[in-house]
Amino acid sequence: MFKDKPATIDDVLAAVNKFSTATEERFAKIDQRFDTLESRFDTLESRFDTLESRFDTLEEKVDRIQLELADIKERLERLERRTKEDADAAGGELVDLRARVEALEKRVQALAAHS
């Protein structure tokens, strides 16, 4: 320990005590850092839990919107089919009506020609 004189037990105990005290101080600082990090981690974990909950809620809303859109699409397709069927039926009726009008016009012309 000392170059010019041999170390006594008291010298060795003092050096060990000094080393022990310095080590304890360093570990106390490390413990404080870990406590700070743990506190920050707990805060981050709480924030992540909140975000996860929000994402779950958003996912549920998106699922509901997708179901509603699928329902709307199905209803529009039914309306389209019904409109086409109605238009086809009306078209057939118009052809029949036109034929009847043409027949009536011919009868009127024939009657007008005989008068």
Helices and strands as residue ranges (DSSP letters): H 9-114
